[in-house]
């Protein structure tokens, strides 16, 4: 199954303004939980990235997700309705996510990946990932009534490799193109399912 969406919306900024804007964007991505774990990491967690999600959908130029038959994407994500979360700055590990909706909405979709080591401006090549998270819709918890309005993400997790094909510029004045290949597991895919995420974004790592 293969889905692709793209948009050409782009806003070019000066270097100084871009760096300040990028730091603002990345600073909004961390919440109390992520700050306790690593105060330098710009986490892509959808639960702590409200400000970033509200203002960064135009940073996604192209997005494509491919999964094995064990995972069926019920509502294919489209770039204009998605938001970019996270990033990489100050020599910290890269943490990027692509988000649509909220964790209790029927159309909720989220995929993110975190690098093992720091990623710097202009870096390309293979990057080992410590975590890949794929939330494919929502479901009612098993211990709740079937008609309950409380929902939780249908989550798959694993690891893999990010190939950064190109990276130029700094912050939101930059660009990054890459492909994630990994294996995730969850209900229905206990033994692992392949996932590939290809993207082009108007965001690059800061120095």
C-alpha positions as CSV (number, residue, x, y, z in Angstrom):
1,X,0.0,0.0,0.0
2,X,1.5,3.3,-1.0
3,X,0.2,6.8,-0.4
4,X,1.7,10.1,-1.5
5,X,0.8,13.7,-0.9
6,X,2.7,16.9,-1.7
7,X,2.3,20.7,-1.5
8,X,4.5,23.5,-2.9
9,X,3.8,26.0,-0.2
10,X,7.1,27.6,1.0
11,X,8.1,30.7,2.9
12,X,11.6,31.9,2.5
13,X,13.1,33.8,5.4
14,X,16.5,35.5,6.1
15,X,19.1,33.4,7.9
16,X,18.8,35.3,11.3
17,X,15.0,35.3,11.3
18,X,15.0,31.7,10.3
19,X,17.2,30.6,13.1
20,X,15.1,32.5,15.7
21,X,11.9,31.1,14.2
22,X,13.3,27.6,14.2
23,X,14.4,27.8,17.8
24,X,10.9,29.0,18.7
25,X,9.4,26.1,16.7
26,X,11.6,23.5,18.3
27,X,11.2,24.9,21.8
28,X,7.5,24.4,21.5
29,X,7.9,20.8,20.9
30,X,9.1,19.8,24.3
31,X,6.8,19.3,27.3
32,X,7.5,18.5,31.0
33,X,8.0,14.9,30.2
34,X,10.5,15.3,27.4
35,X,12.3,18.1,29.3
36,X,12.9,15.7,32.2
37,X,14.4,13.1,30.0
38,X,16.6,15.4,27.9
39,X,16.3,19.2,28.1
40,X,18.3,19.6,24.8
41,X,16.2,17.3,22.6
42,X,13.4,18.7,20.4
43,X,10.9,16.0,20.8
44,X,8.3,15.2,18.1
45,X,5.8,13.8,20.6
46,X,2.3,14.9,19.5
47,X,1.2,15.2,23.1
48,X,3.7,18.0,23.7
49,X,3.9,19.8,20.3
50,X,0.7,21.8,20.0
51,X,2.4,25.1,19.1
52,X,4.5,23.4,16.4
53,X,1.6,21.5,15.0
54,X,-0.5,24.6,14.6
55,X,2.0,26.5,12.5
56,X,4.1,24.1,10.5
57,X,2.0,22.3,8.0
58,X,3.4,24.5,5.2
59,X,6.9,23.0,5.9
60,X,5.9,19.6,4.4
61,X,6.6,19.6,0.7
62,X,6.2,15.9,0.1
63,X,5.2,12.9,2.2
64,X,4.8,9.2,1.4
65,X,4.3,6.2,3.7
66,X,4.4,2.6,2.7
67,X,3.6,-0.3,4.9
68,X,3.4,-4.1,4.6
69,X,0.1,-5.9,4.4
70,X,0.0,-6.3,8.1
71,X,-0.8,-2.6,8.6
72,X,-3.6,-0.9,6.6
73,X,-3.6,2.9,6.6
74,X,-7.4,3.5,6.9
75,X,-7.3,7.2,5.9
76,X,-4.3,8.0,3.7
77,X,-2.5,11.2,5.0
78,X,-2.3,14.2,2.8
79,X,0.4,16.8,3.2
80,X,-1.8,19.9,3.4
81,X,-3.7,18.5,6.4
82,X,-0.6,17.4,8.2
83,X,1.8,19.2,10.5
84,X,5.5,18.8,11.1
85,X,6.7,18.4,14.7
86,X,10.2,18.3,16.3
87,X,13.5,18.9,14.6
88,X,17.1,18.9,15.6
89,X,19.2,21.6,17.2
90,X,22.2,22.2,19.4
91,X,23.9,18.9,18.4
92,X,21.0,16.9,19.9
93,X,19.5,13.7,18.5
94,X,17.1,14.3,15.6
95,X,13.4,13.9,16.5
96,X,10.9,14.5,13.7
97,X,7.2,13.7,13.4
98,X,4.3,14.0,10.9
99,X,0.9,14.6,12.6
100,X,-2.7,14.8,11.5
101,X,-5.6,15.4,14.0
102,X,-5.6,14.7,17.7
103,X,-5.1,11.4,19.6
104,X,-8.8,11.0,20.1
105,X,-10.0,11.8,16.6
106,X,-11.0,9.1,14.1
107,X,-8.7,10.5,11.4
108,X,-5.7,10.6,13.7
109,X,-2.4,9.7,12.1
110,X,1.1,10.1,13.4
111,X,4.6,8.8,12.5
112,X,7.8,9.9,14.1
113,X,11.4,8.8,14.4
114,X,14.3,9.6,16.8
115,X,18.0,9.2,16.0
116,X,20.5,7.5,18.3
117,X,23.2,10.1,17.9
118,X,23.1,13.9,17.3
119,X,22.6,15.2,13.7
120,X,24.2,18.4,12.6
121,X,23.6,20.9,9.9
122,X,24.4,19.6,6.4
123,X,24.8,16.0,7.5
124,X,23.7,13.3,5.1
125,X,23.9,9.5,4.9
126,X,22.5,6.8,7.1
127,X,21.4,7.6,10.6
128,X,20.5,4.9,13.1
129,X,17.1,5.3,14.7
130,X,16.4,4.3,18.2
131,X,12.6,4.6,17.8
132,X,10.0,4.7,15.1
133,X,6.4,5.3,16.2
134,X,3.4,4.8,13.9
135,X,-0.1,5.7,15.2
136,X,-2.7,4.5,12.7
137,X,-6.1,5.8,13.9
138,X,-7.6,5.3,17.3
139,X,-9.5,2.6,19.2
140,X,-11.6,2.2,22.4
141,X,-9.5,0.6,25.2
142,X,-10.4,-3.0,26.0
143,X,-11.5,-2.1,29.5
144,X,-13.9,0.7,28.4
145,X,-17.5,0.4,27.1
146,X,-17.7,0.1,23.3
147,X,-19.5,3.4,23.0
148,X,-17.0,5.3,25.2
149,X,-15.7,8.6,23.7
150,X,-12.3,7.9,25.2
151,X,-9.9,6.7,22.6
152,X,-6.3,5.7,22.4
153,X,-4.0,5.5,19.4
154,X,-3.5,2.2,17.5
155,X,0.2,2.2,18.0
156,X,3.1,0.4,16.4
157,X,6.7,0.9,17.5
158,X,10.1,-0.3,16.3
159,X,13.4,1.0,15.0
160,X,15.3,1.3,11.7
161,X,17.5,3.6,9.6
162,X,17.0,7.1,8.2
163,X,18.8,7.9,5.0
164,X,19.3,11.7,4.7
165,X,19.6,12.2,1.0
166,X,20.1,15.9,1.1
167,X,20.2,18.7,3.7
168,X,21.0,22.3,3.1
169,X,20.5,25.6,4.9
170,X,19.6,26.1,8.6
171,X,16.3,25.8,10.4
172,X,13.2,26.8,8.5
173,X,15.3,28.5,5.8
174,X,16.7,25.0,5.0
175,X,15.6,21.8,3.4
176,X,15.9,18.1,4.2
177,X,15.0,15.1,2.1
178,X,15.1,11.6,3.4
179,X,13.8,8.1,3.6
180,X,13.1,6.0,6.8
181,X,13.1,2.2,6.6
182,X,12.2,0.2,9.6
183,X,10.2,-2.5,11.3
184,X,7.5,-1.8,13.8
185,X,5.3,-4.2,15.8
186,X,1.9,-4.0,17.5
187,X,-1.5,-5.7,17.6
188,X,-1.9,-7.6,14.4
189,X,1.8,-7.3,13.6
190,X,3.4,-8.9,16.6
191,X,6.2,-10.3,14.6
192,X,7.0,-7.0,12.9
193,X,5.8,-5.1,9.8
194,X,7.8,-3.1,7.4
195,X,7.3,0.7,7.2
196,X,8.9,3.2,4.8
197,X,8.5,6.9,5.1
198,X,9.8,9.3,2.4
199,X,9.7,13.1,3.0
200,X,10.8,16.5,1.8
201,X,10.6,19.3,4.3
202,X,11.5,22.9,4.6
203,X,13.5,22.4,7.8
204,X,17.1,21.5,8.4
205,X,19.2,20.9,11.5
206,X,20.6,23.9,13.3
207,X,24.4,24.2,14.0
